[in-house]
Amino acid sequence: MRRLGVLVVEDEQLARERLARLIAEQTEFELVAACGNCAEAIAILATRQVDVALLDIQMPGISGMEFSERLRDGGTQAPIVVFVTAHKRFAFDAFKVHAADYLLKPFDRARLEEALGIARERLRAREAIGLAERIQAVVGDAADSRVSTDHKVAASGRFVVRENGRFLIVRSEQIDWIEADGRDCVLHCGSKQHVVDGPLAELAERLCADRFVQVSRSGLVNMDSIAQLQEMFKGDLVAVMKNGQEVPVSRRFRTQVMERLAG
């Protein structure tokens, strides 16, 4: 595997030299350049591949925050940003622009390596999503000649999940049901479970036009995975899945569940 290229943008010379030295000692990363300002960094990006950018925030001319915004506008191949600063007050703004990490000076070698590791995982996730999209494009084109539009799975019906250091592609037809878990959701796929980011409402909007139906405020069910419905107390139902799992169906969603199954 190639070493990931790191760009250092730091106006303080001693801090810049220290960062460059620490990067040079890494086995999985290599220093592309150490710049004193963002104008120099822009020139480097025009000619060199950069995977991770370590940015100071307060610099003369273009600030690190402004430069990060420009990088985001550069598309999917923009470097992953890690901010390096002596000021705590910028932390909220840093994560609003989706920085991978926020290094507060002074920091030691271990903290830098942790931040680089987070950036590396962010890159791997982005590459996995890109691979999934390319696979979908190939598979989708081939499927067009074999199945009707009504039976194709929409591109929004796939997920990239991490399992044991690998990124797996989970398609909607593999999911039996989905459970809200705070700000995340749990995909129940047979005996396996995968956690994905985002509220249940977003997944319902993506999936319920196809094979899923919402059964409660915290649950979506794949209609093809339902074996039977059992009536419980006070009009509630339980969806018994083909694998034996039971998913509650609240009274509020009972009618739409029955209508979707009947249709």
Summary of the structure (lengths in Angstrom):
residues: 263
radius of gyration: 23.8
end to end distance: 51.1
largest distance: 71.6
contacts: 761
relative contact order: 0.07
helix: 42%
strand: 31%
